[in-house]
Amino acid sequence: MFYYIRSFIKGIKNLINWFPVIWSDYDWDHHYIYKILYYKLSNMEKYFFSDESYSADSKRTAKQIKIARLLCERIIYRDHLNNAMIPYSKKYDSEKFMKIVPCNDGSGMSYCKFTEDKKEMKLYRRCSKHSDYMEKQDKNYLFKWIRKYIDGWWS
């Protein structure tokens, strides 16, 4: 009987803890899957670093989970583009790359006008392509890492 009460209380605590994550979840973007995975990995990392874990290798497990969490975090916050744009930012002013220009037809609409400098556009495209490459690399590494270690996290 005590087990059922304790299990019920744990379930209520889980609902309360997960509520903000689930509340902000939407089905139309892969971004939210990474947010859920990040939250789960964060909880697991805290657990394995704590004294509550009974595993003999809990610190090693926590470090493996931390790597997965950090990869997930990089994917969520999409800092790949900022890192990839460093060469562009050193050479060009990103404020001048794209301008919002109002339409002259009285509609109140506007459009984006990109730079006409071909060298600048080429470097921007190269940096953007590198950003996509780095993000894809992190996603592959994240799932390869999880696939490699997940079965050992609870043994």
N, CA, C and O atoms as a GROMACS GRO file, in nm:
protein
  620
    1MET      N    1   0.082  -0.119   0.000
    1MET     CA    2   0.000   0.000   0.000
    1MET      C    3   0.087   0.126   0.000
    1MET      O    4   0.058   0.222  -0.071
    2PHE      N    5   0.194   0.124   0.080
    2PHE     CA    6   0.284   0.238   0.089
    2PHE      C    7   0.348   0.268  -0.048
    2PHE      O    8   0.368   0.384  -0.084
    3TYR      N    9   0.380   0.161  -0.122
    3TYR     CA   10   0.440   0.176  -0.255
    3TYR      C   11   0.347   0.255  -0.348
    3TYR      O   12   0.393   0.343  -0.421
    4TYR      N   13   0.218   0.226  -0.346
    4TYR     CA   14   0.122   0.293  -0.434
    4TYR      C   15   0.108   0.441  -0.399
    4TYR      O   16   0.094   0.525  -0.488
    5ILE      N   17   0.110   0.472  -0.272
    5ILE     CA   18   0.100   0.612  -0.229
    5ILE      C   19   0.225   0.689  -0.273
    5ILE      O   20   0.215   0.799  -0.326
    6ARG      N   21   0.341   0.628  -0.249
    6ARG     CA   22   0.467   0.692  -0.288
    6ARG      C   23   0.474   0.710  -0.440
    6ARG      O   24   0.520   0.813  -0.489
    7SER      N   25   0.428   0.609  -0.513
    7SER     CA   26   0.426   0.615  -0.659
    7SER      C   27   0.330   0.724  -0.708
    7SER      O   28   0.361   0.795  -0.804
    8PHE      N   29   0.216   0.738  -0.643
    8PHE     CA   30   0.119   0.841  -0.679
    8PHE      C   31   0.177   0.981  -0.655
    8PHE      O   32   0.163   1.070  -0.739
    9ILE      N   33   0.241   0.999  -0.542
    9ILE     CA   34   0.302   1.128  -0.509
    9ILE      C   35   0.413   1.162  -0.609
    9ILE      O   36   0.425   1.277  -0.653
   10LYS      N   37   0.493   1.063  -0.644
   10LYS     CA   38   0.599   1.084  -0.743
   10LYS      C   39   0.539   1.124  -0.878
   10LYS      O   40   0.592   1.211  -0.946
   11GLY      N   41   0.429   1.060  -0.916
   11GLY     CA   42   0.360   1.094  -1.041
   11GLY      C   43   0.309   1.237  -1.042
   11GLY      O   44   0.320   1.307  -1.142
   12ILE      N   45   0.254   1.281  -0.930
   12ILE     CA   46   0.207   1.420  -0.918
   12ILE      C   47   0.325   1.517  -0.930
   12ILE      O   48   0.314   1.619  -0.999
   13LYS      N   49   0.436   1.486  -0.865
   13LYS     CA   50   0.556   1.571  -0.875
   13LYS      C   51   0.605   1.577  -1.019
   13LYS      O   52   0.646   1.683  -1.067
   14ASN      N   53   0.602   1.463  -1.089
   14ASN     CA   54   0.642   1.461  -1.230
   14ASN      C   55   0.552   1.551  -1.314
   14ASN      O   56   0.600   1.627  -1.398
   15LEU      N   57   0.422   1.543  -1.291
   15LEU     CA   58   0.329   1.628  -1.365
   15LEU      C   59   0.359   1.776  -1.342
   15LEU      O   60   0.357   1.855  -1.437
   16ILE      N   61   0.386   1.812  -1.220
   16ILE     CA   62   0.416   1.952  -1.187
   16ILE      C   63   0.548   1.995  -1.252
   16ILE      O   64   0.556   2.104  -1.310
   17ASN      N   65   0.651   1.910  -1.243
   17ASN     CA   66   0.781   1.944  -1.300
   17ASN      C   67   0.780   1.953  -1.453
   17ASN      O   68   0.847   2.038  -1.511
   18TRP      N   69   0.705   1.865  -1.517
   18TRP     CA   70   0.701   1.861  -1.662
   18TRP      C   71   0.600   1.958  -1.722
   18TRP      O   72   0.603   1.983  -1.843
   19PHE      N   73   0.511   2.012  -1.642
   19PHE     CA   74   0.404   2.097  -1.692
   19PHE      C   75   0.455   2.211  -1.781
   19PHE      O   76   0.402   2.229  -1.891
   20PRO      N   77   0.556   2.290  -1.739
   20PRO     CA   78   0.601   2.401  -1.825
   20PRO      C   79   0.658   2.352  -1.959
   20PRO      O   80   0.641   2.419  -2.062
   21VAL      N   81   0.724   2.238  -1.958
   21VAL     CA   82   0.783   2.185  -2.081
   21VAL      C   83   0.673   2.141  -2.177
   21VAL      O   84   0.676   2.174  -2.295
   22ILE      N   85   0.578   2.067  -2.126
   22ILE     CA   86   0.469   2.017  -2.210
   22ILE      C   87   0.377   2.131  -2.254
   22ILE      O   88   0.326   2.130  -2.366
   23TRP      N   89   0.357   2.228  -2.167
   23TRP     CA   90   0.271   2.341  -2.199
   23TRP      C   91   0.326   2.417  -2.321
   23TRP      O   92   0.248   2.464  -2.404
   24SER      N   93   0.458   2.428  -2.330
   24SER     CA   94   0.518   2.503  -2.441
   24SER      C   95   0.551   2.414  -2.561
   24SER      O   96   0.621   2.458  -2.652
   25ASP      N   97   0.502   2.292  -2.562
   25ASP     CA   98   0.528   2.198  -2.672
   25ASP      C   99   0.428   2.218  -2.786
   25ASP      O  100   0.309   2.236  -2.763
   26TYR      N  101   0.479   2.214  -2.907
   26TYR     CA  102   0.395   2.221  -3.026
   26TYR      C  103   0.439   2.111  -3.122
   26TYR      O  104   0.554   2.067  -3.118
   27ASP      N  105   0.348   2.068  -3.208
   27ASP     CA  106   0.374   1.956  -3.297
   27ASP      C  107   0.433   1.995  -3.432
   27ASP      O  108   0.465   1.907  -3.511
   28TRP      N  109   0.447   2.123  -3.462
   28TRP     CA  110   0.483   2.162  -3.597
   28TRP      C  111   0.633   2.187  -3.619
   28TRP      O  112   0.671   2.228  -3.728
   29ASP      N  113   0.716   2.163  -3.520
   29ASP     CA  114   0.858   2.192  -3.538
   29ASP      C  115   0.943   2.092  -3.459
   29ASP      O  116   0.907   2.054  -3.348
   30HIS      N  117   1.053   2.050  -3.518
   30HIS     CA  118   1.142   1.956  -3.452
   30HIS      C  119   1.211   2.016  -3.330
   30HIS      O  120   1.263   1.944  -3.245
   31HIS      N  121   1.212   2.146  -3.322
   31HIS     CA  122   1.276   2.218  -3.210
   31HIS      C  123   1.222   2.170  -3.075
   31HIS      O  124   1.297   2.160  -2.978
   32TYR      N  125   1.094   2.142  -3.068
   32TYR     CA  126   1.030   2.104  -2.941
   32TYR      C  127   1.071   1.964  -2.896
   32TYR      O  128   1.074   1.936  -2.776
   33ILE      N  129   1.102   1.877  -2.990
   33ILE     CA  130   1.153   1.744  -2.952
   33ILE      C  131   1.286   1.758  -2.879
   33ILE      O  132   1.310   1.691  -2.779
   34TYR      N  133   1.370   1.846  -2.928
   34TYR     CA  134   1.499   1.868  -2.863
   34TYR      C  135   1.482   1.932  -2.726
   34TYR      O  136   1.560   1.904  -2.634
   35LYS      N  137   1.381   2.019  -2.711
   35LYS     CA  138   1.356   2.079  -2.580
   35LYS      C  139   1.312   1.973  -2.478
   35LYS      O  140   1.356   1.976  -2.363
   36ILE      N  141   1.227   1.880  -2.520
   36ILE     CA  142   1.183   1.772  -2.431
   36ILE      C  143   1.300   1.682  -2.396
   36ILE      O  144   1.319   1.645  -2.280
   37LEU      N  145   1.379   1.646  -2.496
   37LEU     CA  146   1.497   1.562  -2.473
   37LEU      C  147   1.596   1.632  -2.381
   37LEU      O  148   1.654   1.569  -2.292
   38TYR      N  149   1.615   1.761  -2.402
   38TYR     CA  150   1.706   1.840  -2.316
   38TYR      C  151   1.660   1.836  -2.170
   38TYR      O  152   1.741   1.816  -2.080
   39TYR      N  153   1.531   1.855  -2.149
   39TYR     CA  154   1.478   1.855  -2.012
   39TYR      C  155   1.498   1.717  -1.946
   39TYR      O  156   1.537   1.709  -1.830
   40LYS      N  157   1.471   1.612  -2.021
   40LYS     CA  158   1.489   1.476  -1.969
   40LYS      C  159   1.635   1.450  -1.936
   40LYS      O  160   1.667   1.396  -1.829
   41LEU      N  161   1.724   1.487  -2.026
   41LEU     CA  162   1.868   1.467  -2.002
   41LEU      C  163   1.917   1.550  -1.883
   41LEU      O  164   2.001   1.503  -1.806
   42SER      N  165   1.865   1.670  -1.868
   42SER     CA  166   1.902   1.755  -1.753
   42SER      C  167   1.863   1.689  -1.621
   42SER      O  168   1.941   1.687  -1.526
   43ASN      N  169   1.741   1.635  -1.617
   43ASN     CA  170   1.695   1.566  -1.496
   43ASN      C  171   1.781   1.444  -1.466
   43ASN      O  172   1.818   1.419  -1.351
   44MET      N  173   1.812   1.368  -1.571
   44MET     CA  174   1.893   1.248  -1.553
   44MET      C  175   2.034   1.284  -1.506
   44MET      O  176   2.090   1.216  -1.420
   45GLU      N  177   2.090   1.388  -1.563
   45GLU     CA  178   2.225   1.432  -1.524
   45GLU      C  179   2.228   1.470  -1.376
   45GLU      O  180   2.319   1.429  -1.304
   46LYS      N  181   2.130   1.546  -1.332
   46LYS     CA  182   2.122   1.585  -1.190
   46LYS      C  183   2.110   1.461  -1.102
   46LYS      O  184   2.175   1.451  -0.998
   47TYR      N  185   2.027   1.367  -1.145
   47TYR     CA  186   2.008   1.244  -1.066
   47TYR      C  187   2.138   1.166  -1.053
   47TYR      O  188   2.175   1.125  -0.943
   48PHE      N  189   2.209   1.146  -1.164
   48PHE     CA  190   2.331   1.065  -1.158
   48PHE      C  191   2.446   1.138  -1.090
   48PHE      O  192   2.538   1.072  -1.041
   49PHE      N  193   2.444   1.270  -1.086
   49PHE     CA  194   2.546   1.344  -1.011
   49PHE      C  195   2.512   1.351  -0.862
   49PHE      O  196   2.598   1.382  -0.779
   50SER      N  197   2.386   1.322  -0.827
   50SER     CA  198   2.343   1.332  -0.687
   50SER      C  199   2.381   1.208  -0.608
   50SER      O  200   2.433   1.111  -0.662
   51ASP      N  201   2.353   1.213  -0.478
   51ASP     CA  202   2.379   1.098  -0.390
   51ASP      C  203   2.265   0.996  -0.395
   51ASP      O  204   2.277   0.890  -0.334
   52GLU      N  205   2.157   1.026  -0.465
   52GLU     CA  206   2.043   0.935  -0.474
   52GLU      C  207   2.069   0.815  -0.566
   52GLU      O  208   2.004   0.712  -0.553
   53SER      N  209   2.163   0.830  -0.657
   53SER     CA  210   2.190   0.724  -0.753
   53SER      C  211   2.260   0.607  -0.686
   53SER      O  212   2.353   0.626  -0.606
   54TYR      N  213   2.216   0.486  -0.718
   54TYR     CA  214   2.273   0.366  -0.660
   54TYR      C  215   2.379   0.303  -0.751
   54TYR      O  216   2.443   0.206  -0.712
   55SER      N  217   2.397   0.356  -0.868
   55SER     CA  218   2.491   0.301  -0.965
   55SER      C  219   2.635   0.325  -0.921
   55SER      O  220   2.669   0.432  -0.871
   56ALA      N  221   2.717   0.224  -0.940
   56ALA     CA  222   2.859   0.237  -0.904
   56ALA      C  223   2.930   0.334  -0.998
   56ALA      O  224   3.024   0.403  -0.958
   57ASP      N  225   2.884   0.340  -1.122
   57ASP     CA  226   2.946   0.428  -1.222
   57ASP      C  227   2.862   0.553  -1.246
   57ASP      O  228   2.859   0.604  -1.358
   58SER      N  229   2.797   0.602  -1.144
   58SER     CA  230   2.702   0.713  -1.165
   58SER      C  231   2.771   0.841  -1.214
   58SER      O  232   2.712   0.914  -1.293
   59LYS      N  233   2.891   0.868  -1.170
   59LYS     CA  234   2.960   0.990  -1.214
   59LYS      C  235   2.997   0.980  -1.362
   59LYS      O  236   2.985   1.078  -1.435
   60ARG      N  237   3.042   0.863  -1.404
   60ARG     CA  238   3.076   0.842  -1.545
   60ARG      C  239   2.949   0.853  -1.631
   60ARG      O  240   2.950   0.914  -1.738
   61THR      N  241   2.841   0.794  -1.583
   61THR     CA  242   2.712   0.801  -1.652
   61THR      C  243   2.665   0.945  -1.662
   61THR      O  244   2.618   0.988  -1.767
   62ALA      N  245   2.678   1.020  -1.554
   62ALA     CA  246   2.637   1.161  -1.553
   62ALA      C  247   2.717   1.241  -1.655
   62ALA      O  248   2.661   1.330  -1.720
   63LYS      N  249   2.845   1.212  -1.670
   63LYS     CA  250   2.927   1.283  -1.768
   63LYS      C  251   2.885   1.248  -1.911
   63LYS      O  252   2.886   1.335  -1.999
   64GLN      N  253   2.849   1.123  -1.935
   64GLN     CA  254   2.799   1.083  -2.067
   64GLN      C  255   2.668   1.155  -2.099
   64GLN      O  256   2.648   1.201  -2.211
   65ILE      N  257   2.581   1.163  -2.000
   65ILE     CA  258   2.453   1.232  -2.018
   65ILE      C  259   2.475   1.382  -2.038
   65ILE      O  260   2.404   1.446  -2.116
   66LYS      N  261   2.573   1.436  -1.968
   66LYS     CA  262   2.603   1.579  -1.982
   66LYS      C  263   2.645   1.613  -2.125
   66LYS      O  264   2.605   1.717  -2.177
   67ILE      N  265   2.724   1.527  -2.186
   67ILE     CA  266   2.764   1.551  -2.325
   67ILE      C  267   2.641   1.553  -2.416
   67ILE      O  268   2.629   1.641  -2.502
   68ALA      N  269   2.551   1.458  -2.397
   68ALA     CA  270   2.428   1.455  -2.476
   68ALA      C  271   2.344   1.580  -2.451
   68ALA      O  272   2.288   1.638  -2.544
   69ARG      N  273   2.336   1.622  -2.326
   69ARG     CA  274   2.258   1.742  -2.291
   69ARG      C  275   2.317   1.866  -2.357
   69ARG      O  276   2.244   1.950  -2.410
   70LEU      N  277   2.450   1.879  -2.353
   70LEU     CA  278   2.516   1.995  -2.413
   70LEU      C  279   2.497   1.999  -2.566
   70LEU      O  280   2.478   2.106  -2.624
   71LEU      N  281   2.502   1.882  -2.628
   71LEU     CA  282   2.476   1.877  -2.772
   71LEU      C  283   2.332   1.921  -2.801
   71LEU      O  284   2.306   1.996  -2.895
   72CYS      N  285   2.241   1.873  -2.719
   72CYS     CA  286   2.100   1.910  -2.733
   72CYS      C  287   2.083   2.061  -2.716
   72CYS      O  288   2.009   2.125  -2.790
   73GLU      N  289   2.151   2.116  -2.619
   73GLU     CA  290   2.144   2.260  -2.592
   73GLU      C  291   2.194   2.341  -2.712
   73GLU      O  292   2.134   2.442  -2.748
   74ARG      N  293   2.304   2.297  -2.772
   74ARG     CA  294   2.357   2.368  -2.889
   74ARG      C  295   2.258   2.365  -3.005
   74ARG      O  296   2.244   2.462  -3.078
   75ILE      N  297   2.190   2.253  -3.020
   75ILE     CA  298   2.092   2.241  -3.128
   75ILE      C  299   1.972   2.332  -3.100
   75ILE      O  300   1.922   2.399  -3.190
   76ILE      N  301   1.927   2.335  -2.976
   76ILE     CA  302   1.811   2.418  -2.939
   76ILE      C  303   1.840   2.566  -2.961
   76ILE      O  304   1.760   2.637  -3.022
   77TYR      N  305   1.954   2.613  -2.911
   77TYR     CA  306   1.983   2.756  -2.916
   77TYR      C  307   2.047   2.800  -3.046
   77TYR      O  308   2.076   2.918  -3.065
   78ARG      N  309   2.069   2.705  -3.136
   78ARG     CA  310   2.114   2.733  -3.272
   78ARG      C  311   2.228   2.833  -3.278
   78ARG      O  312   2.224   2.930  -3.354
   79ASP      N  313   2.330   2.810  -3.199
   79ASP     CA  314   2.444   2.900  -3.200
   79ASP      C  315   2.541   2.866  -3.313
   79ASP      O  316   2.648   2.926  -3.323
   80HIS      N  317   2.505   2.771  -3.397
   80HIS     CA  318   2.590   2.735  -3.510
   80HIS      C  319   2.607   2.852  -3.606
   80HIS      O  320   2.717   2.878  -3.654
   81LEU      N  321   2.498   2.922  -3.632
   81LEU     CA  322   2.505   3.034  -3.725
   81LEU      C  323   2.594   3.146  -3.670
   81LEU      O  324   2.673   3.204  -3.745
   82ASN      N  325   2.582   3.176  -3.541
   82ASN     CA  326   2.668   3.279  -3.483
   82ASN      C  327   2.815   3.242  -3.496
   82ASN      O  328   2.899   3.327  -3.529
   83ASN      N  329   2.847   3.116  -3.470
   83ASN     CA  330   2.985   3.072  -3.480
   83ASN      C  331   3.034   3.072  -3.625
   83ASN      O  332   3.147   3.112  -3.653
   84ALA      N  333   2.948   3.029  -3.716
   84ALA     CA  334   2.987   3.021  -3.857
   84ALA      C  335   3.002   3.160  -3.919
   84ALA      O  336   3.076   3.176  -4.016
   85MET      N  337   2.933   3.259  -3.866
   85MET     CA  338   2.935   3.393  -3.923
   85MET      C  339   3.052   3.479  -3.874
   85MET      O  340   3.062   3.596  -3.912
   86ILE      N  341   3.137   3.426  -3.792
   86ILE     CA  342   3.252   3.503  -3.741
   86ILE      C  343   3.337   3.559  -3.855
   86ILE      O  344   3.370   3.677  -3.853
   87PRO      N  345   3.376   3.477  -3.957
   87PRO     CA  346   3.455   3.535  -4.067
   87PRO      C  347   3.381   3.646  -4.142
   87PRO      O  348   3.441   3.744  -4.185
   88TYR      N  349   3.249   3.629  -4.156
   88TYR     CA  350   3.169   3.730  -4.224
   88TYR      C  351   3.166   3.859  -4.141
   88TYR      O  352   3.182   3.969  -4.195
   89SER      N  353   3.145   3.845  -4.011
   89SER     CA  354   3.134   3.962  -3.923
   89SER      C  355   3.264   4.041  -3.914
   89SER      O  356   3.262   4.162  -3.895
   90LYS      N  357   3.376   3.972  -3.928
   90LYS     CA  358   3.506   4.042  -3.925
   90LYS      C  359   3.527   4.128  -4.049
   90LYS      O  360   3.598   4.229  -4.045
   91LYS      N  361   3.466   4.088  -4.159
   91LYS     CA  362   3.489   4.155  -4.286
   91LYS      C  363   3.378   4.253  -4.325
   91LYS      O  364   3.404   4.356  -4.388
   92TYR      N  365   3.254   4.220  -4.287
   92TYR     CA  366   3.139   4.300  -4.332
   92TYR      C  367   3.050   4.338  -4.214
   92TYR      O  368   3.052   4.275  -4.108
   93ASP      N  369   2.971   4.442  -4.236
   93ASP     CA  370   2.873   4.487  -4.138
   93ASP      C  371   2.742   4.413  -4.165
   93ASP      O  372   2.678   4.435  -4.268
   94SER      N  373   2.702   4.326  -4.073
   94SER     CA  374   2.582   4.246  -4.094
   94SER      C  375   2.456   4.332  -4.099
   94SER      O  376   2.354   4.289  -4.153
   95GLU      N  377   2.461   4.451  -4.042
   95GLU     CA  378   2.345   4.540  -4.046
   95GLU      C  379   2.314   4.583  -4.189
   95GLU      O  380   2.198   4.607  -4.223
   96LYS      N  381   2.417   4.593  -4.273
   96LYS     CA  382   2.398   4.641  -4.410
   96LYS      C  383   2.366   4.528  -4.507
   96LYS      O  384   2.331   4.553  -4.622
   97PHE      N  385   2.379   4.402  -4.462
   97PHE     CA  386   2.357   4.288  -4.551
   97PHE      C  387   2.212   4.281  -4.597
   97PHE      O  388   2.183   4.258  -4.715
   98MET      N  389   2.122   4.303  -4.504
   98MET     CA  390   1.979   4.294  -4.538
   98MET      C  391   1.908   4.416  -4.480
   98MET      O  392   1.926   4.449  -4.363
   99LYS      N  393   1.828   4.480  -4.562
   99LYS     CA  394   1.752   4.595  -4.516
   99LYS      C  395   1.604   4.567  -4.538
   99LYS      O  396   1.564   4.502  -4.635
  100ILE      N  397   1.523   4.615  -4.446
  100ILE     CA  398   1.378   4.609  -4.462
  100ILE      C  399   1.336   4.736  -4.533
  100ILE      O  400   1.357   4.847  -4.483
  101VAL      N  401   1.277   4.720  -4.650
  101VAL     CA  402   1.241   4.834  -4.734
  101VAL      C  403   1.089   4.840  -4.747
  101VAL      O  404   1.027   4.741  -4.785
  102PRO      N  405   1.029   4.955  -4.716
  102PRO     CA  406   0.883   4.965  -4.732
  102PRO      C  407   0.844   4.973  -4.880
  102PRO      O  408   0.914   5.033  -4.961
  103CYS      N  409   0.731   4.912  -4.913
  103CYS     CA  410   0.678   4.920  -5.049
  103CYS      C  411   0.620   5.059  -5.073
  103CYS      O  412   0.568   5.122  -4.981
  104ASN      N  413   0.630   5.107  -5.194
  104ASN     CA  414   0.581   5.240  -5.228
  104ASN      C  415   0.439   5.238  -5.284
  104ASN      O  416   0.393   5.337  -5.340
  105ASP      N  417   0.370   5.124  -5.270
  105ASP     CA  418   0.236   5.115  -5.328
  105ASP      C  419   0.125   5.152  -5.230
  105ASP      O  420   0.007   5.137  -5.261
  106GLY      N  421   0.163   5.200  -5.110
  106GLY     CA  422   0.063   5.243  -5.014
  106GLY      C  423   0.002   5.129  -4.934
  106GLY      O  424  -0.090   5.153  -4.854
  107SER      N  425   0.049   5.007  -4.952
  107SER     CA  426  -0.009   4.891  -4.883
  107SER      C  427   0.042   4.877  -4.739
  107SER      O  428  -0.017   4.804  -4.659
  108GLY      N  429   0.149   4.945  -4.707
  108GLY     CA  430   0.207   4.931  -4.573
  108GLY      C  431   0.296   4.808  -4.561
  108GLY      O  432   0.352   4.784  -4.454
  109MET      N  433   0.310   4.732  -4.667
  109MET     CA  434   0.395   4.612  -4.668
  109MET      C  435   0.541   4.652  -4.685
  109MET      O  436   0.572   4.765  -4.723
  110SER      N  437   0.628   4.558  -4.656
  110SER     CA  438   0.771   4.580  -4.677
  110SER      C  439   0.835   4.452  -4.729
  110SER      O  440   0.772   4.346  -4.728
  111TYR      N  441   0.956   4.463  -4.774
  111TYR     CA  442   1.028   4.347  -4.825
  111TYR      C  443   1.175   4.357  -4.783
  111TYR      O  444   1.221   4.461  -4.737
  112CYS      N  445   1.247   4.246  -4.799
  112CYS     CA  446   1.389   4.243  -4.765
  112CYS      C  447   1.472   4.270  -4.890
  112CYS      O  448   1.448   4.212  -4.996
  113LYS      N  449   1.569   4.357  -4.876
  113LYS     CA  450   1.660   4.384  -4.986
  113LYS      C  451   1.800   4.343  -4.939
  113LYS      O  452   1.852   4.396  -4.841
  114PHE      N  453   1.858   4.249  -5.011
  114PHE     CA  454   1.990   4.199  -4.975
  114PHE      C  455   2.098   4.280  -5.046
  114PHE      O  456   2.072   4.350  -5.143
  115THR      N  457   2.218   4.269  -4.995
  115THR     CA  458   2.331   4.340  -5.053
  115THR      C  459   2.352   4.297  -5.198
  115THR      O  460   2.315   4.186  -5.238
  116GLU      N  461   2.410   4.385  -5.276
  116GLU     CA  462   2.438   4.353  -5.416
  116GLU      C  463   2.585   4.319  -5.436
  116GLU      O  464   2.627   4.286  -5.547
  117ASP      N  465   2.663   4.325  -5.330
  117ASP     CA  466   2.806   4.292  -5.337
  117ASP      C  467   2.820   4.140  -5.350
  117ASP      O  468   2.783   4.066  -5.259
  118LYS      N  469   2.871   4.095  -5.463
  118LYS     CA  470   2.879   3.952  -5.492
  118LYS      C  471   2.976   3.879  -5.398
  118LYS      O  472   2.949   3.766  -5.357
  119LYS      N  473   3.087   3.943  -5.362
  119LYS     CA  474   3.182   3.880  -5.270
  119LYS      C  475   3.121   3.864  -5.131
  119LYS      O  476   3.140   3.761  -5.066
  120GLU      N  477   3.050   3.965  -5.089
  120GLU     CA  478   2.985   3.959  -4.958
  120GLU      C  479   2.878   3.849  -4.956
  120GLU      O  480   2.868   3.773  -4.860
  121MET      N  481   2.798   3.842  -5.063
  121MET     CA  482   2.693   3.741  -5.072
  121MET      C  483   2.753   3.601  -5.075
  121MET      O  484   2.699   3.508  -5.014
  122LYS      N  485   2.864   3.585  -5.146
  122LYS     CA  486   2.929   3.454  -5.154
  122LYS      C  487   2.980   3.410  -5.017
  122LYS      O  488   2.963   3.294  -4.978
  123LEU      N  489   3.042   3.501  -4.944
  123LEU     CA  490   3.092   3.468  -4.809
  123LEU      C  491   2.975   3.437  -4.716
  123LEU      O  492   2.983   3.344  -4.635
  124TYR      N  493   2.868   3.514  -4.726
  124TYR     CA  494   2.751   3.490  -4.642
  124TYR      C  495   2.693   3.350  -4.669
  124TYR      O  496   2.661   3.277  -4.575
  125ARG      N  497   2.680   3.315  -4.795
  125ARG     CA  498   2.627   3.182  -4.831
  125ARG      C  499   2.719   3.071  -4.781
  125ARG      O  500   2.673   2.968  -4.731
  126ARG      N  501   2.851   3.093  -4.794
  126ARG     CA  502   2.946   2.992  -4.746
  126ARG      C  503   2.935   2.974  -4.595
  126ARG      O  504   2.938   2.862  -4.546
  127CYS      N  505   2.922   3.083  -4.522
  127CYS     CA  506   2.907   3.076  -4.376
  127CYS      C  507   2.775   3.008  -4.339
  127CYS      O  508   2.771   2.926  -4.246
  128SER      N  509   2.669   3.040  -4.409
  128SER     CA  510   2.539   2.977  -4.382
  128SER      C  511   2.543   2.828  -4.409
  128SER      O  512   2.487   2.748  -4.334
  129LYS      N  513   2.609   2.790  -4.517
  129LYS     CA  514   2.622   2.648  -4.551
  129LYS      C  515   2.703   2.575  -4.443
  129LYS      O  516   2.671   2.462  -4.405
  130HIS      N  517   2.808   2.641  -4.394
  130HIS     CA  518   2.889   2.581  -4.287
  130HIS      C  519   2.807   2.567  -4.158
  130HIS      O  520   2.822   2.469  -4.085
  131SER      N  521   2.722   2.663  -4.131
  131SER     CA  522   2.634   2.656  -4.014
  131SER      C  523   2.542   2.534  -4.024
  131SER      O  524   2.526   2.461  -3.926
  132ASP      N  525   2.483   2.514  -4.141
  132ASP     CA  526   2.397   2.397  -4.161
  132ASP      C  527   2.475   2.267  -4.142
  132ASP      O  528   2.425   2.172  -4.082
  133TYR      N  529   2.597   2.266  -4.192
  133TYR     CA  530   2.683   2.148  -4.178
  133TYR      C  531   2.712   2.118  -4.030
  133TYR      O  532   2.704   2.004  -3.986
  134MET      N  533   2.745   2.223  -3.954
  134MET     CA  534   2.777   2.204  -3.812
  134MET      C  535   2.655   2.157  -3.734
  134MET      O  536   2.667   2.072  -3.646
  135GLU      N  537   2.537   2.210  -3.765
  135GLU     CA  538   2.415   2.168  -3.697
  135GLU      C  539   2.384   2.021  -3.728
  135GLU      O  540   2.348   1.945  -3.638
  136LYS      N  541   2.399   1.983  -3.853
  136LYS     CA  542   2.376   1.844  -3.892
  136LYS      C  543   2.476   1.752  -3.821
  136LYS      O  544   2.440   1.642  -3.777
  137GLN      N  545   2.599   1.796  -3.811
  137GLN     CA  546   2.702   1.719  -3.743
  137GLN      C  547   2.667   1.699  -3.595
  137GLN      O  548   2.684   1.590  -3.542
  138ASP      N  549   2.620   1.803  -3.530
  138ASP     CA  550   2.580   1.792  -3.389
  138ASP      C  551   2.462   1.698  -3.370
  138ASP      O  552   2.459   1.620  -3.275
  139LYS      N  553   2.365   1.703  -3.461
  139LYS     CA  554   2.250   1.613  -3.453
  139LYS      C  555   2.294   1.468  -3.469
  139LYS      O  556   2.251   1.380  -3.394
  140ASN      N  557   2.379   1.443  -3.567
  140ASN     CA  558   2.430   1.306  -3.587
  140ASN      C  559   2.509   1.259  -3.466
  140ASN      O  560   2.494   1.144  -3.422
  141TYR      N  561   2.592   1.346  -3.413
  141TYR     CA  562   2.673   1.310  -3.296
  141TYR      C  563   2.586   1.283  -3.174
  141TYR      O  564   2.611   1.189  -3.099
  142LEU      N  565   2.482   1.366  -3.154
  142LEU     CA  566   2.392   1.348  -3.040
  142LEU      C  567   2.328   1.209  -3.043
  142LEU      O  568   2.332   1.137  -2.944
  143PHE      N  569   2.270   1.173  -3.156
  143PHE     CA  570   2.199   1.045  -3.161
  143PHE      C  571   2.294   0.926  -3.165
  143PHE      O  572   2.261   0.818  -3.116
  144LYS      N  573   2.410   0.946  -3.222
  144LYS     CA  574   2.511   0.839  -3.218
  144LYS      C  575   2.558   0.818  -3.074
  144LYS      O  576   2.575   0.704  -3.030
  145TRP      N  577   2.577   0.927  -3.001
  145TRP     CA  578   2.619   0.921  -2.860
  145TRP      C  579   2.514   0.852  -2.774
  145TRP      O  580   2.546   0.764  -2.694
  146ILE      N  581   2.390   0.892  -2.791
  146ILE     CA  582   2.281   0.830  -2.714
  146ILE      C  583   2.270   0.682  -2.748
  146ILE      O  584   2.258   0.598  -2.658
  147ARG      N  585   2.275   0.649  -2.877
  147ARG     CA  586   2.266   0.509  -2.919
  147ARG      C  587   2.379   0.426  -2.857
  147ARG      O  588   2.359   0.310  -2.821
  148LYS      N  589   2.495   0.484  -2.846
  148LYS     CA  590   2.612   0.412  -2.793
  148LYS      C  591   2.602   0.386  -2.644
  148LYS      O  592   2.641   0.279  -2.597
  149TYR      N  593   2.550   0.483  -2.567
  149TYR     CA  594   2.557   0.474  -2.421
  149TYR      C  595   2.425   0.451  -2.348
  149TYR      O  596   2.428   0.413  -2.231
  150ILE      N  597   2.313   0.472  -2.410
  150ILE     CA  598   2.186   0.473  -2.338
  150ILE      C  599   2.158   0.343  -2.264
  150ILE      O  600   2.105   0.347  -2.153
  151ASP      N  601   2.191   0.229  -2.322
  151ASP     CA  602   2.163   0.101  -2.255
  151ASP      C  603   2.243   0.084  -2.128
  151ASP      O  604   2.200   0.010  -2.039
  152GLY      N  605   2.356   0.148  -2.115
  152GLY     CA  606   2.438   0.136  -1.996
  152GLY      C  607   2.405   0.235  -1.886
  152GLY      O  608   2.459   0.225  -1.775
  153TRP      N  609   2.318   0.330  -1.914
  153TRP     CA  610   2.287   0.433  -1.815
  153TRP      C  611   2.208   0.380  -1.698
  153TRP      O  612   2.210   0.441  -1.592
  154TRP      N  613   2.139   0.268  -1.713
  154TRP     CA  614   2.059   0.214  -1.602
  154TRP      C  615   2.103   0.074  -1.560
  154TRP      O  616   2.031   0.005  -1.488
  155SER      N  617   2.219   0.033  -1.604
  155SER     CA  618   2.263  -0.103  -1.567
  155SER      C  619   2.362  -0.101  -1.453
  155SER      O  620   2.409  -0.206  -1.409
   0.00000   0.00000   0.00000
